[in-house]
Amino acid sequence: MNIALEQYNPPLIAEDADAIWAEYSPRWQFWNTFRTIVSGITLLLVGFALYALPRRA
């Protein structure tokens, strides 16, 4: 998605920039939120796995 956004060369007219961002932002926000949630779940799972490891005496 960032590569697609790079095709626009600044400086843009404010109205053009607003239109591009309005089209780009919702999809970017969805995938950014998705990535954040998956990362959090992964961190929890790693924490549980480390907690479940047998302890050495």
DAJORA-V719349 format. One record per helix or strand. SS is the DSSP state (H for helix, E for strand). FROM is the first residue (numbers start at 0). LEN is the number of residues. If there is no record, write none. Layout:
{{SS	FROM	LEN} {SS	FROM	LEN}}
//
This chain:
{{H	1	5} {H	13	39}}
//
